[in-house]
Amino acid sequence: SGVGIGTVSPTSWASYTDSAATVLQVADTSERARVVIKGGNGAHLDLVDHVGGTNDKHMNIAVDSGVLKFGSLNDAGNAFVKDNIMVQDLGTGRVGIGIAAPSAQLDVDSGASSDIVKFQNDNGSFIFGKTANLGSLDMASDANFRIRHGSIISSTFTSSGDVLFGSTTNLNVLSGSRKIQVGSGSGHS
């Protein structure tokens, strides 16, 4: 079943039809269709998957005090399992993950986990982390790390533990004991 506003077939959109679903569709030929939820003390939209796991099926999206928030609720819908999964300050545009009030354009708080953020693509991944006394960049054991300014590679940290400044054409020179290469000359222990 479905309810349509501005459409006679609310269970169909684009090239997809779901006649088994209960659908509310708002359609407008001017491409300005809107659904507005306005509350006196914040506005909420709850998405619930009835067959999800225990306390793992209820997502709450809310706008409250100038902040857009995503949080998961318990099965009863009356307490957060995880609040502030992601937030956006509507005034500054700052985005927070795991934090209620982001203080930078992207502010990530991993809580007790030392792994803060993971970036990955089809070639692999790396992780930024922080423990009490150590910031870290964790990479695969065979991966080098470089710092590049435009097309100029200013330094490379090799997977074998060598550090190069400037040219990286003579990587085979850096074997055995740890060395630092400055420019294109040979390294010094």
N, C-alpha and C positions, 0 to 999 in steps of 0.2 A: 504494500500500500504506500501511497505517497501523497504529499501535499505540494501543490505547485503554486507559486506566485509568479505570474507572468509567463507561465508555461502550461501546456495541456498534457505534457508527458513528463511528470516529475521524476520518474524512475529511469529516464534516459538522459544522458549527457554525452557530448562529443560522439565518439563511436561506441560508447559503452552503455549497456542496459543491464540493470539489476532489478528484475521484477520481484525478487524474493525479499528485497530490503525495504525497510521503512525509511522513506527519504523525504527530506524537506529541501526543495530546490527553489532558489530565487533566480529568475532569469530576467534580463532586460536587454533589449536590442541596442541600447545606447552604450553598452559595455560599462555601465555604472551600477550594476546590481550590488546591493549591500544588505548585510544582516547586522543589526545594531543590538547590542546587549548593554543596557545602561542600568547601573545600580547606584543606590544612594550612598553606599559604603563599599565601593569596588564592584567590578563586574567579573563574573566567572563563567567558564565553559568547562564542563566535565565530560571526558571521553572515557567510557567504561567498556572493557572487554569481559563479558560475563564468564567466559571459559578460561580466563587467564589464571595464573597460579595465585596462591594465597598472598594477599597484600601486594600483588604484582599485576594489577589490571586496571587501575583507576588513575587517570592523568587529569590534573587540574591546571587550566590555563586561566590566569587572572590578571586584571589590571587594578592596582591598588596603590594609592598615594604616589602616582606618577611612575610606577614601575610595572612592567610586564613580567610575569613570573610563570614558570613551569614547575610543577611539583607533583609527586606521586602521593596518592592518598591510600589509607588502609581500606579494607573491604567494606567497612561501614561508612566510609567517606567522611569521617569526622575528625581525622588526625593525619598529619603528614607522615609518610614513611620516609620520604626524602624531599625536603623543602629546598627551594632555590636551585633546582637542577640547572636551570638557565634563567637569567634575568636580563632585562634591558631597561636602563634608565631612560624614560621617554624625553627628558629634558636635555640630557647630554649625549644620548646615543650610545653610551658605554654599555658593554655587554659583560656579564659575569657568568661564570660557570662554577657552581658550588659556593657562591658567595652572594649575600643579600644586597650589598651596596658596592658595585664596582668602582674602584678608584683610578682605573686606567681604561683606555679604550677597549682592551680585552684583559680581564682580570680573572685568573683561574686559581681556585683554592681546592686542592685535592684532599683536604682533611688530613687524616693520619697516614695516607699513602705517600711514600717518598717519590713515586713516579707521578709527576704533575701533568705532563702533556706528551702525547705520542703523535708523531707525524709519520705518515707512510704513503707510499705509492707502489707501483708494480715492481720497483727496483729494491724495495726494502723499507726499513723504518729506523727512526731514532727517537729517543726519549729524553726529555729534560726532567730533571729531578732535583730534590733538595732534602738532605737529612739535617740534623741539628748543626753539624759543623762542615758540611760539604755540599756544594752545588755540583750537579753532574750533567753530562751529555753522554748518554749511553747509546752505543752503536753496535752493529754486528762486528764480530771479531776480525773479519776480513776487510772492513771498510775504513778508508782514509777519511779525514775531515779537513776541509780547506776553508780558508777565508779569502774571498775574492772581492776586489774593488773594480767594478765594471768587468773588463775582460782580463785584468791583471790579477794573477794569484799571488797574494802577498805572503801567505804562510800555509803550510800543510802539516797536519799531524798524521803520521802514517800508522797503519794498524800494527806495525812492529814496534811502535813507541818512539820513532824518530820525529824530530821537529825540523821543518825546513822553512827558511825565510827566503822569499824570492823564487828563483828558478826551481822547478821540480823535475827537470829533465834527467837528472842523474840519481834516480832513486836507488839504482843498484849499488851505488857507492856506500849507501847507508845500511850496512849489514854488520852483524856481530854486536859489539858493545854500543851502547846508546851514544849518538852523536847529534850535534846540531849543525846544520849546513846554513851558512849565510851567503846569499847570492848564489853564484854557480860554482864556487870553489868546493874543495873537499871538506868533509866535516871534521870537527875536532872533538875528542872525548872530553 
